[in-house]
Amino acid sequence: YSAPVLQTKIQNGRAIITGSGDQEEAKDLAIVLRAGALPAKVEIIEDRTVGPSLGRDSIEQGKIASVISMVIVAFFMLLYYRLSGLVANIALALNVLFVFAVLAGFSATLTLPGIAGIILTIGMAVDANVLIFERIREELRAGKTVRSAIDSGYGNALSAIIDANITTFIVGIVLYEFGTGPIRGFALTLCIGIVSSLFSAFFVVRSLLDLYTSKIQVDTLSIGPIGILANSRIRFINFRKIAMLISAGILAIGLISVAAFNKLNYGIDFAGGTLLELHFEPAVSVEQIRGNLGSVPVSGSNRDYSSSEIKQFGTPQDILIRVTESETGTDVADGIKKVLQSELSSNIADNMDWVRRQEKVGPKIGQELRDDAVQAVLVSLVLILVYMAWRFKQFLFGIAAVIALGHDILITLGLLSLLDIEITLAVVAAILAIVGYSLNDTIVVFDRIRENIRSSSNRSFIDTLNHSINDCLSRTVITSLTTLFAVTVLMIWGGEVIRDFTITLAVGILIGTYSSIFVASPVLLAGHERTQRKARDSK
């Protein structure tokens, strides 16, 4: 009937529609509007509602988790890197302010996954500083002056930092492209955090260090004990067969769980259905809820939803109901609320506040979301492979990195199946964050391998791999610890809604750290040996 253009906001139920062709057309439109509605059927395929109490609680939990994680990471950096750690902490504070400023500039809605992205950024923001500080320590151990050590440290760390952050940024872009709603919020904060981290490391920290060394003539730099893990000579590659057996064993257990026992527990994001998080005061038992859902009015008939998934969620007062159904619209949720409101009225203190969360995803949109999630992972892996092949001038480095990432994803999915954790959009976001994090570790090691191959041509390839992993060991340990600090805080204080998200992240960080040492480098060795054999056979 029309393509309306609203010139001003709708106030008091009145608005002016412009663009009609003539007076007769305007009259016809007025008749249709007065008749009640335009003849367009609305079918709700996805509906998500967050009650005021849950929203308020989520904001408070996010604030608490953010402050605690910042304090822990800042204290650790100060303890480990002394004055240089203080400089990094100033940059960290500016980094967080910059992220909030950009989000405000975009008028972005800060969701709970978005807060999770900020907290993860806090943990990862120190990574560039750790890389730079460890390279400065190396130069100081080699006997260079403070100014020269800072210049060389920044120069040597540049390529690893750029490569690691670009690949993680690629993951963020893919997640934003294929994600929806809150997951886009996570991707946006992650990408902004990466850019902000690079800016703070290369400009803020460098400026403060240059200011300190130029104003005060110093012979030493307060950067903590420079000999920690400096002389480690662990032959990691020699343990590759043991690591292979461990990985194969965990993969086998996970695959058995997926194929024969728990399978993959898809949440309503992918399986479709209705989810309700309800608050009762005083608390009611799961059995009471189940008993009242034996007869629920839906679309003119009574349905039995007593066998649905019903469990306590967080506190004893909170109940989570998950119904697998294929109805359109919110009839199932409305029916359940109507029954419980009638039967448990004495346990509902405030009619507007007892529904903490309501989600409805139709089966069609669930399948689309599942396809998008698979696409996001595959597109990320392909783009990473292409980028690394271009940067390292060999497909072998890209193939080794992608195999390690595939290892991390499969093991994580297997463990999620064993732990019976729901696969939701938030968990997929965590898996893609793991891809970025694991890749970050792997690229730092590969960058050092590339550097050592150029500088030490007389060393065997196995010795080069072992030497390179040991060179990066201090950075690997520190980065993993700081990120785990942030994720652990998020797991404890972030609330039940994102508990599965944080568990997935914690598992992924541990697996990613392991794979960057015991999977990626051995795969690189196997590829190198295969190339050498082919070269010998062709002669």
PyMOL commands that set and color helices and strands:
alter all, ss='L'
color gray80, all
select helices_A, chain A and resi 23-34+52-105+112-141+146-178+182-215+236-260+268-271+286-292+331-343+345-347+363-392+395-418+425-455+461-471+473-493+496-518+520-538
alter helices_A, ss='H'
color red, helices_A
select strands_A, chain A and resi 5-6+17-18+46-50+273-279+296-298+301-303+309-312+318-323+355-361
alter strands_A, ss='S'
color yellow, strands_A
deselect
rebuild
show_as cartoon
